[in-house]
Structure formats: C-alpha cells, structure tokens
Amino acid sequence: MQDISVEELKSRRDKGENLVVIDVREPYEHEEYNIGGKLIPLGSLPSMLDELEELKDIEFVVHCKSGARSASAKAFLQSAGFSKVRNLIGGILEWQAKFPS
C-alpha cells in the first residue's frame, strides 16, 4: 500500500474510519505529543505481533517523528504478513506543521 499523508489520515479519523494507528516512537516522545495512536516502540514491535494478529485485516498506519522508524516498522509488519500497512508521510513533525494545537 502507498504511504498516507497527514491530511488523509486526519480526514479519515475525523470520519470515524476504522484504522489501527501505531506510534513507534519512545514513551517520552509519545508523552510530549501524540495523535492518539497505540504506543508500541519500534524495538517492542516484534514482541507485540501476537496481539496485533487479530487486527491483521484492518488498515494499519504507523508513524514516528519524521517517518524513518515507521518506514522500518512498515517493512517489518509487511514481512510478518500484514498487507494493509501505511507509513505516515513526514510523521509527527508534518502533523504538527499542518495541524498546530
């Protein structure tokens, strides 16, 4: 799947679409600013696969600060058989630039 822009993600969430949003940053980053996704730091992702398995048919959006860690998370999830995974383009930095709180 192609990656997703912050505008598309916001629009789809505002409409109440069923998406699994995963924040792969570290806990301190998540505490500083988050968009409501489930916190699963990149290093913890492999140990969480069983928990995520039941959600495999739902579209996943992974994000981090800028998009690099979440690109790794996307590749990992795809290699584990998750086919509906998208990376948030520009990450939290882009989100904050477009939607300052």
N, CA, C and O atoms as CSV, one atom per row, in Angstrom:
chain,resi,resn,atom,element,x,y,z
A,1,MET,N,N,0.833,-1.188,0.000
A,1,MET,CA,C,0.000,0.000,0.000
A,1,MET,C,C,0.877,1.250,0.000
A,1,MET,O,O,1.988,1.249,0.529
A,2,GLN,N,N,0.358,2.300,-0.597
A,2,GLN,CA,C,1.084,3.562,-0.601
A,2,GLN,C,C,1.006,4.196,0.777
A,2,GLN,O,O,0.078,3.940,1.544
A,3,ASP,N,N,1.989,5.022,1.075
A,3,ASP,CA,C,2.004,5.724,2.352
A,3,ASP,C,C,0.871,6.748,2.394
A,3,ASP,O,O,0.241,7.027,1.374
A,4,ILE,N,N,0.620,7.302,3.571
A,4,ILE,CA,C,-0.533,8.169,3.781
A,4,ILE,C,C,-0.090,9.557,4.241
A,4,ILE,O,O,0.840,9.691,5.037
A,5,SER,N,N,-0.761,10.576,3.735
A,5,SER,CA,C,-0.448,11.950,4.136
A,5,SER,C,C,-1.152,12.262,5.454
A,5,SER,O,O,-2.108,11.585,5.834
A,6,VAL,N,N,-0.679,13.275,6.134
A,6,VAL,CA,C,-1.315,13.680,7.393
A,6,VAL,C,C,-2.738,14.167,7.133
A,6,VAL,O,O,-3.631,13.949,7.952
A,7,GLU,N,N,-2.949,14.823,6.000
A,7,GLU,CA,C,-4.299,15.304,5.668
A,7,GLU,C,C,-5.275,14.146,5.490
A,7,GLU,O,O,-6.395,14.186,6.000
A,8,GLU,N,N,-4.842,13.108,4.760
A,8,GLU,CA,C,-5.720,11.952,4.555
A,8,GLU,C,C,-6.003,11.244,5.869
A,8,GLU,O,O,-7.143,10.863,6.135
A,9,LEU,N,N,-4.976,11.065,6.695
A,9,LEU,CA,C,-5.183,10.395,7.981
A,9,LEU,C,C,-6.162,11.189,8.839
A,9,LEU,O,O,-7.092,10.614,9.404
A,10,LYS,N,N,-5.965,12.490,8.943
A,10,LYS,CA,C,-6.863,13.305,9.763
A,10,LYS,C,C,-8.299,13.220,9.255
A,10,LYS,O,O,-9.231,13.058,10.042
A,11,SER,N,N,-8.473,13.328,7.961
A,11,SER,CA,C,-9.806,13.260,7.366
A,11,SER,C,C,-10.478,11.923,7.660
A,11,SER,O,O,-11.649,11.882,8.038
A,12,ARG,N,N,-9.755,10.857,7.491
A,12,ARG,CA,C,-10.322,9.523,7.715
A,12,ARG,C,C,-10.638,9.287,9.186
A,12,ARG,O,O,-11.651,8.668,9.511
A,13,ARG,N,N,-9.787,9.771,10.069
A,13,ARG,CA,C,-10.073,9.646,11.505
A,13,ARG,C,C,-11.266,10.505,11.896
A,13,ARG,O,O,-12.096,10.085,12.702
A,14,ASP,N,N,-11.358,11.707,11.331
A,14,ASP,CA,C,-12.492,12.584,11.616
A,14,ASP,C,C,-13.813,11.949,11.180
A,14,ASP,O,O,-14.857,12.201,11.782
A,15,LYS,N,N,-13.762,11.127,10.131
A,15,LYS,CA,C,-14.955,10.428,9.639
A,15,LYS,C,C,-15.255,9.174,10.449
A,15,LYS,O,O,-16.293,8.540,10.259
A,16,GLY,N,N,-14.340,8.814,11.356
A,16,GLY,CA,C,-14.543,7.640,12.194
A,16,GLY,C,C,-14.185,6.321,11.533
A,16,GLY,O,O,-14.649,5.266,11.965
A,17,GLU,N,N,-13.372,6.367,10.500
A,17,GLU,CA,C,-12.965,5.130,9.820
A,17,GLU,C,C,-12.137,4.264,10.766
A,17,GLU,O,O,-11.419,4.764,11.632
A,18,ASN,N,N,-12.259,2.967,10.576
A,18,ASN,CA,C,-11.578,2.001,11.426
A,18,ASN,C,C,-10.137,1.808,10.949
A,18,ASN,O,O,-9.883,1.102,9.973
A,19,LEU,N,N,-9.221,2.434,11.641
A,19,LEU,CA,C,-7.799,2.339,11.340
A,19,LEU,C,C,-7.056,1.999,12.625
A,19,LEU,O,O,-7.454,2.424,13.709
A,20,VAL,N,N,-5.985,1.239,12.503
A,20,VAL,CA,C,-5.103,0.983,13.641
A,20,VAL,C,C,-3.913,1.922,13.483
A,20,VAL,O,O,-3.105,1.759,12.569
A,21,VAL,N,N,-3.807,2.903,14.372
A,21,VAL,CA,C,-2.701,3.863,14.319
A,21,VAL,C,C,-1.689,3.471,15.388
A,21,VAL,O,O,-2.017,3.384,16.571
A,22,ILE,N,N,-0.457,3.236,14.953
A,22,ILE,CA,C,0.598,2.803,15.869
A,22,ILE,C,C,1.735,3.810,15.861
A,22,ILE,O,O,2.295,4.139,14.815
A,23,ASP,N,N,2.060,4.288,17.050
A,23,ASP,CA,C,3.162,5.221,17.273
A,23,ASP,C,C,4.377,4.392,17.669
A,23,ASP,O,O,4.379,3.765,18.728
A,24,VAL,N,N,5.413,4.383,16.827
A,24,VAL,CA,C,6.592,3.552,17.099
A,24,VAL,C,C,7.728,4.336,17.760
A,24,VAL,O,O,8.867,3.871,17.812
A,25,ARG,N,N,7.401,5.535,18.266
A,25,ARG,CA,C,8.407,6.329,18.976
A,25,ARG,C,C,8.584,5.786,20.394
A,25,ARG,O,O,7.936,4.819,20.796
A,26,GLU,N,N,9.466,6.426,21.127
A,26,GLU,CA,C,9.721,6.037,22.513
A,26,GLU,C,C,8.665,6.677,23.432
A,26,GLU,O,O,8.053,7.680,23.065
A,27,PRO,N,N,8.452,6.102,24.620
A,27,PRO,CA,C,7.426,6.628,25.531
A,27,PRO,C,C,7.566,8.122,25.834
A,27,PRO,O,O,6.561,8.830,25.890
A,28,TYR,N,N,8.792,8.611,26.030
A,28,TYR,CA,C,8.951,10.028,26.349
A,28,TYR,C,C,8.494,10.909,25.182
A,28,TYR,O,O,7.970,12.000,25.404
A,29,GLU,N,N,8.686,10.450,23.951
A,29,GLU,CA,C,8.235,11.214,22.780
A,29,GLU,C,C,6.710,11.234,22.706
A,29,GLU,O,O,6.096,12.254,22.394
A,30,HIS,N,N,6.130,10.094,22.998
A,30,HIS,CA,C,4.673,9.965,22.980
A,30,HIS,C,C,4.040,10.864,24.037
A,30,HIS,O,O,2.995,11.472,23.804
A,31,GLU,N,N,4.680,10.939,25.197
A,31,GLU,CA,C,4.161,11.790,26.276
A,31,GLU,C,C,4.225,13.264,25.899
A,31,GLU,O,O,3.340,14.037,26.266
A,32,GLU,N,N,5.263,13.659,25.172
A,32,GLU,CA,C,5.423,15.065,24.767
A,32,GLU,C,C,4.339,15.498,23.792
A,32,GLU,O,O,3.828,16.613,23.891
A,33,TYR,N,N,3.980,14.622,22.846
A,33,TYR,CA,C,2.966,14.948,21.845
A,33,TYR,C,C,2.540,13.647,21.182
A,33,TYR,O,O,3.379,12.844,20.775
A,34,ASN,N,N,1.233,13.445,21.077
A,34,ASN,CA,C,0.762,12.266,20.359
A,34,ASN,C,C,-0.564,12.575,19.683
A,34,ASN,O,O,-1.247,13.540,20.027
A,35,ILE,N,N,-0.910,11.742,18.721
A,35,ILE,CA,C,-2.153,11.923,17.972
A,35,ILE,C,C,-3.162,10.822,18.307
A,35,ILE,O,O,-4.131,10.603,17.580
A,36,GLY,N,N,-2.915,10.146,19.410
A,36,GLY,CA,C,-3.883,9.158,19.867
A,36,GLY,C,C,-3.652,7.737,19.409
A,36,GLY,O,O,-4.493,6.871,19.649
A,37,GLY,N,N,-2.534,7.476,18.754
A,37,GLY,CA,C,-2.247,6.111,18.326
A,37,GLY,C,C,-1.772,5.249,19.486
A,37,GLY,O,O,-1.415,5.745,20.555
A,38,LYS,N,N,-1.781,3.955,19.244
A,38,LYS,CA,C,-1.284,2.996,20.243
A,38,LYS,C,C,0.238,3.066,20.262
A,38,LYS,O,O,0.878,2.953,19.216
A,39,LEU,N,N,0.813,3.249,21.433
A,39,LEU,CA,C,2.264,3.326,21.562
A,39,LEU,C,C,2.866,1.925,21.582
A,39,LEU,O,O,2.618,1.137,22.495
A,40,ILE,N,N,3.658,1.635,20.560
A,40,ILE,CA,C,4.444,0.396,20.504
A,40,ILE,C,C,5.814,0.799,19.961
A,40,ILE,O,O,6.002,0.841,18.745
A,41,PRO,N,N,6.776,1.095,20.843
A,41,PRO,CA,C,8.102,1.487,20.354
A,41,PRO,C,C,8.655,0.464,19.358
A,41,PRO,O,O,8.420,-0.737,19.494
A,42,LEU,N,N,9.376,0.943,18.377
A,42,LEU,CA,C,9.881,0.090,17.303
A,42,LEU,C,C,10.553,-1.170,17.832
A,42,LEU,O,O,10.325,-2.259,17.306
A,43,GLY,N,N,11.376,-1.034,18.867
A,43,GLY,CA,C,12.073,-2.194,19.421
A,43,GLY,C,C,11.152,-3.221,20.065
A,43,GLY,O,O,11.536,-4.379,20.229
A,44,SER,N,N,9.946,-2.813,20.429
A,44,SER,CA,C,8.977,-3.709,21.059
A,44,SER,C,C,8.023,-4.351,20.055
A,44,SER,O,O,7.271,-5.260,20.407
A,45,LEU,N,N,8.051,-3.890,18.827
A,45,LEU,CA,C,7.106,-4.367,17.830
A,45,LEU,C,C,7.129,-5.885,17.624
A,45,LEU,O,O,6.063,-6.498,17.557
A,46,PRO,N,N,8.309,-6.511,17.522
A,46,PRO,CA,C,8.306,-7.970,17.325
A,46,PRO,C,C,7.573,-8.734,18.423
A,46,PRO,O,O,6.920,-9.739,18.142
A,47,SER,N,N,7.673,-8.277,19.656
A,47,SER,CA,C,7.019,-8.997,20.756
A,47,SER,C,C,5.512,-8.733,20.811
A,47,SER,O,O,4.803,-9.385,21.577
A,48,MET,N,N,5.021,-7.799,20.022
A,48,MET,CA,C,3.596,-7.456,20.017
A,48,MET,C,C,2.827,-8.076,18.854
A,48,MET,O,O,1.626,-7.845,18.719
A,49,LEU,N,N,3.496,-8.855,18.016
A,49,LEU,CA,C,2.835,-9.398,16.830
A,49,LEU,C,C,1.612,-10.241,17.163
A,49,LEU,O,O,0.598,-10.155,16.469
A,50,ASP,N,N,1.690,-11.051,18.210
A,50,ASP,CA,C,0.539,-11.893,18.561
A,50,ASP,C,C,-0.675,-11.041,18.899
A,50,ASP,O,O,-1.795,-11.369,18.507
A,51,GLU,N,N,-0.458,-9.948,19.625
A,51,GLU,CA,C,-1.555,-9.053,19.995
A,51,GLU,C,C,-2.149,-8.360,18.764
A,51,GLU,O,O,-3.355,-8.119,18.702
A,52,LEU,N,N,-1.306,-8.046,17.801
A,52,LEU,CA,C,-1.766,-7.349,16.600
A,52,LEU,C,C,-2.389,-8.286,15.571
A,52,LEU,O,O,-3.111,-7.840,14.680
A,53,GLU,N,N,-2.114,-9.565,15.690
A,53,GLU,CA,C,-2.575,-10.554,14.707
A,53,GLU,C,C,-4.081,-10.489,14.471
A,53,GLU,O,O,-4.536,-10.600,13.332
A,54,GLU,N,N,-4.855,-10.311,15.536
A,54,GLU,CA,C,-6.313,-10.291,15.393
A,54,GLU,C,C,-6.809,-9.064,14.631
A,54,GLU,O,O,-7.964,-9.025,14.206
A,55,LEU,N,N,-5.946,-8.063,14.456
A,55,LEU,CA,C,-6.303,-6.838,13.744
A,55,LEU,C,C,-5.761,-6.822,12.313
A,55,LEU,O,O,-5.838,-5.806,11.623
A,56,LYS,N,N,-5.217,-7.949,11.881
A,56,LYS,CA,C,-4.489,-8.032,10.619
A,56,LYS,C,C,-5.288,-7.555,9.403
A,56,LYS,O,O,-4.703,-7.062,8.439
A,57,ASP,N,N,-6.603,-7.693,9.435
A,57,ASP,CA,C,-7.423,-7.314,8.282
A,57,ASP,C,C,-7.775,-5.831,8.255
A,57,ASP,O,O,-8.357,-5.352,7.282
A,58,ILE,N,N,-7.430,-5.102,9.308
A,58,ILE,CA,C,-7.697,-3.677,9.381
A,58,ILE,C,C,-6.474,-2.921,8.862
A,58,ILE,O,O,-5.345,-3.394,8.996
A,59,GLU,N,N,-6.698,-1.765,8.280
A,59,GLU,CA,C,-5.587,-0.955,7.780
A,59,GLU,C,C,-4.781,-0.385,8.946
A,59,GLU,O,O,-5.346,0.176,9.885
A,60,PHE,N,N,-3.477,-0.532,8.879
A,60,PHE,CA,C,-2.555,-0.011,9.882
A,60,PHE,C,C,-1.895,1.249,9.342
A,60,PHE,O,O,-1.537,1.319,8.166
A,61,VAL,N,N,-1.737,2.249,10.217
A,61,VAL,CA,C,-0.933,3.430,9.904
A,61,VAL,C,C,0.122,3.525,10.994
A,61,VAL,O,O,-0.204,3.659,12.174
A,62,VAL,N,N,1.383,3.456,10.598
A,62,VAL,CA,C,2.477,3.564,11.557
A,62,VAL,C,C,3.111,4.944,11.416
A,62,VAL,O,O,3.215,5.490,10.317
A,63,HIS,N,N,3.533,5.496,12.558
A,63,HIS,CA,C,4.165,6.808,12.496
A,63,HIS,C,C,5.229,6.944,13.575
A,63,HIS,O,O,5.240,6.223,14.572
A,64,CYS,N,N,6.123,7.896,13.335
A,64,CYS,CA,C,7.173,8.244,14.295
A,64,CYS,C,C,7.373,9.750,14.204
A,64,CYS,O,O,6.449,10.475,13.836
A,65,LYS,N,N,8.542,10.216,14.528
A,65,LYS,CA,C,8.791,11.656,14.500
A,65,LYS,C,C,8.826,12.190,13.068
A,65,LYS,O,O,8.176,13.189,12.762
A,66,SER,N,N,9.585,11.526,12.190
A,66,SER,CA,C,9.758,12.047,10.833
A,66,SER,C,C,9.419,11.055,9.726
A,66,SER,O,O,9.267,11.449,8.570
A,67,GLY,N,N,9.302,9.793,10.060
A,67,GLY,CA,C,8.960,8.784,9.059
A,67,GLY,C,C,9.978,7.680,8.873
A,67,GLY,O,O,9.687,6.686,8.208
A,68,ALA,N,N,11.170,7.825,9.443
A,68,ALA,CA,C,12.223,6.821,9.242
A,68,ALA,C,C,11.951,5.543,10.041
A,68,ALA,O,O,11.961,4.447,9.479
A,69,ARG,N,N,11.710,5.678,11.340
A,69,ARG,CA,C,11.435,4.493,12.161
A,69,ARG,C,C,10.154,3.810,11.712
A,69,ARG,O,O,10.068,2.582,11.695
A,70,SER,N,N,9.169,4.602,11.352
A,70,SER,CA,C,7.905,3.996,10.930
A,70,SER,C,C,8.052,3.293,9.576
A,70,SER,O,O,7.315,2.347,9.299
A,71,ALA,N,N,8.979,3.731,8.737
A,71,ALA,CA,C,9.253,3.005,7.492
A,71,ALA,C,C,9.802,1.617,7.822
A,71,ALA,O,O,9.448,0.636,7.168
A,72,SER,N,N,10.666,1.537,8.834
A,72,SER,CA,C,11.187,0.240,9.278
A,72,SER,C,C,10.059,-0.613,9.856
A,72,SER,O,O,9.993,-1.818,9.608
A,73,ALA,N,N,9.175,0.018,10.625
A,73,ALA,CA,C,8.044,-0.704,11.207
A,73,ALA,C,C,7.134,-1.247,10.114
A,73,ALA,O,O,6.666,-2.383,10.196
A,74,LYS,N,N,6.884,-0.438,9.094
A,74,LYS,CA,C,6.046,-0.871,7.971
A,74,LYS,C,C,6.661,-2.100,7.301
A,74,LYS,O,O,5.972,-3.090,7.055
A,75,ALA,N,N,7.959,-2.031,7.007
A,75,ALA,CA,C,8.645,-3.153,6.357
A,75,ALA,C,C,8.583,-4.403,7.228
A,75,ALA,O,O,8.362,-5.503,6.723
A,76,PHE,N,N,8.777,-4.235,8.539
A,76,PHE,CA,C,8.726,-5.376,9.446
A,76,PHE,C,C,7.332,-6.004,9.454
A,76,PHE,O,O,7.193,-7.221,9.341
A,77,LEU,N,N,6.309,-5.172,9.586
A,77,LEU,CA,C,4.944,-5.694,9.619
A,77,LEU,C,C,4.586,-6.385,8.304
A,77,LEU,O,O,3.935,-7.429,8.307
A,78,GLN,N,N,5.005,-5.810,7.195
A,78,GLN,CA,C,4.736,-6.449,5.904
A,78,GLN,C,C,5.433,-7.800,5.811
A,78,GLN,O,O,4.867,-8.754,5.277
A,79,SER,N,N,6.653,-7.889,6.324
A,79,SER,CA,C,7.376,-9.168,6.282
A,79,SER,C,C,6.727,-10.207,7.190
A,79,SER,O,O,6.928,-11.410,7.018
A,80,ALA,N,N,5.932,-9.720,8.176
A,80,ALA,CA,C,5.226,-10.629,9.084
A,80,ALA,C,C,3.827,-10.964,8.562
A,80,ALA,O,O,3.049,-11.619,9.256
A,81,GLY,N,N,3.506,-10.522,7.352
A,81,GLY,CA,C,2.246,-10.888,6.738
A,81,GLY,C,C,1.122,-9.872,6.845
A,81,GLY,O,O,-0.015,-10.165,6.475
A,82,PHE,N,N,1.423,-8.688,7.345
A,82,PHE,CA,C,0.415,-7.630,7.405
A,82,PHE,C,C,0.454,-6.896,6.058
A,82,PHE,O,O,1.465,-6.281,5.718
A,83,SER,N,N,-0.621,-6.958,5.306
A,83,SER,CA,C,-0.602,-6.396,3.952
A,83,SER,C,C,-1.150,-4.982,3.872
A,83,SER,O,O,-0.886,-4.275,2.900
A,84,LYS,N,N,-1.908,-4.555,4.876
A,84,LYS,CA,C,-2.533,-3.228,4.838
A,84,LYS,C,C,-1.814,-2.282,5.802
A,84,LYS,O,O,-2.375,-1.871,6.818
A,85,VAL,N,N,-0.563,-1.943,5.469
A,85,VAL,CA,C,0.245,-1.081,6.338
A,85,VAL,C,C,0.688,0.141,5.551
A,85,VAL,O,O,1.212,0.029,4.443
A,86,ARG,N,N,0.468,1.318,6.146
A,86,ARG,CA,C,0.884,2.570,5.524
A,86,ARG,C,C,1.712,3.374,6.520
A,86,ARG,O,O,1.461,3.350,7.724
A,87,ASN,N,N,2.693,4.079,5.996
A,87,ASN,CA,C,3.553,4.943,6.805
A,87,ASN,C,C,3.023,6.369,6.702
A,87,ASN,O,O,2.667,6.824,5.615
A,88,LEU,N,N,2.971,7.077,7.833
A,88,LEU,CA,C,2.540,8.475,7.830
A,88,LEU,C,C,3.675,9.345,7.301
A,88,LEU,O,O,4.722,9.466,7.937
A,89,ILE,N,N,3.464,9.946,6.139
A,89,ILE,CA,C,4.492,10.753,5.480
A,89,ILE,C,C,4.827,11.978,6.334
A,89,ILE,O,O,3.954,12.790,6.643
A,90,GLY,N,N,6.092,12.098,6.706
A,90,GLY,CA,C,6.548,13.245,7.494
A,90,GLY,C,C,6.351,13.103,8.990
A,90,GLY,O,O,6.857,13.918,9.762
A,91,GLY,N,N,5.622,12.079,9.410
A,91,GLY,CA,C,5.456,11.782,10.833
A,91,GLY,C,C,4.830,12.908,11.638
A,91,GLY,O,O,4.100,13.749,11.114
A,92,ILE,N,N,5.137,12.897,12.923
A,92,ILE,CA,C,4.589,13.878,13.857
A,92,ILE,C,C,5.028,15.298,13.484
A,92,ILE,O,O,4.270,16.248,13.678
A,93,LEU,N,N,6.228,15.445,12.957
A,93,LEU,CA,C,6.679,16.788,12.562
A,93,LEU,C,C,5.742,17.389,11.519
A,93,LEU,O,O,5.378,18.562,11.606
A,94,GLU,N,N,5.360,16.591,10.543
A,94,GLU,CA,C,4.446,17.061,9.499
A,94,GLU,C,C,3.052,17.314,10.077
A,94,GLU,O,O,2.398,18.297,9.728
A,95,TRP,N,N,2.603,16.420,10.964
A,95,TRP,CA,C,1.296,16.592,11.599
A,95,TRP,C,C,1.239,17.928,12.346
A,95,TRP,O,O,0.286,18.693,12.196
A,96,GLN,N,N,2.267,18.198,13.148
A,96,GLN,CA,C,2.294,19.436,13.926
A,96,GLN,C,C,2.373,20.668,13.024
A,96,GLN,O,O,1.813,21.714,13.353
A,97,ALA,N,N,3.067,20.550,11.888
A,97,ALA,CA,C,3.166,21.676,10.958
A,97,ALA,C,C,1.809,21.977,10.324
A,97,ALA,O,O,1.454,23.141,10.138
A,98,LYS,N,N,1.054,20.934,9.993
A,98,LYS,CA,C,-0.241,21.115,9.331
A,98,LYS,C,C,-1.373,21.407,10.311
A,98,LYS,O,O,-2.299,22.156,9.999
A,99,PHE,N,N,-1.290,20.808,11.498
A,99,PHE,CA,C,-2.375,20.920,12.478
A,99,PHE,C,C,-1.822,21.348,13.839
A,99,PHE,O,O,-1.868,20.570,14.791
A,100,PRO,N,N,-1.303,22.564,13.943
A,100,PRO,CA,C,-0.760,23.006,15.236
A,100,PRO,C,C,-1.874,23.041,16.277
A,100,PRO,O,O,-3.007,23.431,15.994
A,101,SER,N,N,-1.522,22.628,17.471
A,101,SER,CA,C,-2.558,22.585,18.520
A,101,SER,C,C,-2.578,23.836,19.367
A,101,SER,O,O,-3.390,23.947,20.285
